C-alpha cells in the first residue's frame, strides 16, 4: 500500500474527529431533551446523518491506514458535555450550538475542497467532503430556522462555540 501524503491523512483524521464529535454533541442534547422535546426529532435526524458521515470516514481511515486522533476520548466527553449544556440552557441554545458548529464546518470543508480541487488530488475524498458539507449547510440552515438566534446571549454563545470548534479542528489535525 502506498503511503498517504501527510496533508491528506490530516484531512481525513480531522474530518472523522469532527463527525465523531457531532454525534456526541447530538447524543448530549438528546440525553437532556429526550425524544419529546422541541426539535428532538430534527436533532435525531441530524445525529443519524452525522453517524453515517462518521461511518464513511471510519471506513476510509481503515482502508487508507490513517490513525484517529489521540484525543478521541476527550472529544467524546467534550462533545457530549457541550450538547448537554446547550440543551440544558434551552431548545434555542441547542440549535445555536448546531448553527455555530455547522458554520465552522462549512468553512473548514470549503477550504479543504478548494485545496483538493486546486491540486486535483483525491477525487474520492473531495466527493465525500462536498456531500457532507452540503448536509452540514442543511443542518445549519435548519438550526437557524428553528430559532438558534433566539438563544440567550446568542452572539456570545455562538462565538464561543465557533472558537472552540476552530481550536478542535487545529488540534485534531495534528494530535
N, C-alpha and C positions, 0 to 999 in steps of 0.2 A: 504494500500500500504506500502511495506517495505521501510524503509529509505535507500536511496542510499548512499554508502560509500563516504566520502568527496573526496577522490582522484579520484573516477570515475566522480563525479559531476564536479570537476575542469577540468578534461579532456574534458568532453562534453562542458562545458562553454567556455573554451579557443578555442576549435576547432570551435564551432559555431561562436565565435567572429572573428576568423581568416577567415572563409569563408565569413562572412558578410563584413569584411574589404576588401577582394579580390574583391567582387562585386563592392564596392565603388571605389577602385583603377581603375578598368576597366571602370567604369562609367566616372571617371575623364579623363581618357585617350581618351575615345570616344567622350566626350564633346569637347575636343580640336581638335582631329583628324578628327572628322566626320566619315561618312561611306565610304569615298573615299580615305582616307589617306593610306599610306603604312602600311600594316599589320592590317588595320581596321577589315577586315573580320575575320582574325585569332584571334584578340583580342575579337571581338564579340562572336566568338565560345567559347573561354576560359571563357568569362563572363557568358555565358549561362550554361556552365558546373559548374562553381562556384555557380551560383544561385541554381542549382539542389542540390549541396552539402549542401548549406545553408538550403534549404527546408527540407532536410532529418534530419539535426541537429535540426532545429526548431521543427520538429515533435517529435524527440527523447526527446528533452528538455520538451516539453509539456507532453508527456507520462510519463516521469520519474520525473517530478516536479523539474527540475533544473532551477534555475533562471539565466537569462542572465547577462552578465557583466554590472555593473552600468555605465561603460564607453562607452556603445554603441553610445550615441550621439557624443562623442569625436571621436571614431573610424570612424563614418560616415563622419565627416568633414575632419579628418586627412587623411583617405584613399582617398577621392575624391581629396584633395589637392595634395597628393603625385602623384596620377595618372595624374592629370592635369599638375603639374610641370614637370614631366618627359616627358610627351608628348610635352610640350612647348619647351623643350630642343631639341627634335627631335625623330624620329621613333626608332632609335637605343637606345636612353635613355629609351624610354617606354619599349622596350624589355629588357634592362638591369635591369629595375625595376622588371619585371616579373621573370627574371632569378635569381636575388638576393633573392627575397621573396620565390620563389619555392624551392630554395636550402635550405633555413632555414626551410621551412615547411616539406620538405622531411626528414631532420634530426629530426625535432620535432615529426613527425608522426612515424618515425622509433623507436625513444626512447619509445614512448607510446606503440607501438606494442611489443617491447621487454618486457616491463613491463607486458602487458596483457598476452602475451604468457607464460612468466615465471610463473605468478600467476595462469594461467588457468581460469581467471575470465572474464566474459562479452564477450563471443564469438560474440554477435551481434555488439557490439561497435568495436571489433577488425576487423571484416569483413568490416565494413564501413570505418574505418581508412585505412585499407590496399587498398581498392578500390580507395579511394580518394588520397592516397599517390601515387599510380600509375598514376592517372590523373595529379597530380602536377608535377611528374617527366616528363611527356609528355610535359606539359606547359614549364618547364624549358628548356628541350631539343629543343623545337620549338623556344623559345626566343633566345637561343644561335645560332641556325641555321639561324635565321632571322637577325643576326648582333648585338646582345647585346654587344659583346665585342668590337665593333667599336664605342660605345658611347663615347662622350667626357669625359675624366678623368674616364674611366670605373672602374679601381681599387678603386678609392676614392668613386665614386657614389655607386658602388656595396657594398663596405664595410660599408658605412653609412646606406644604406637601410637594410642590414643584421643586423647591430647593432640595428637599430630601431625596426626591426621585433622581434629580441630576447627580447628586452625590453617590447614590446607589449604583447608577449606571457607570460612573467613572471607576468606582471601587471594584465592581464585579467584572469589568473588562480585564482587570489585572490579577485579582486575587482568586 
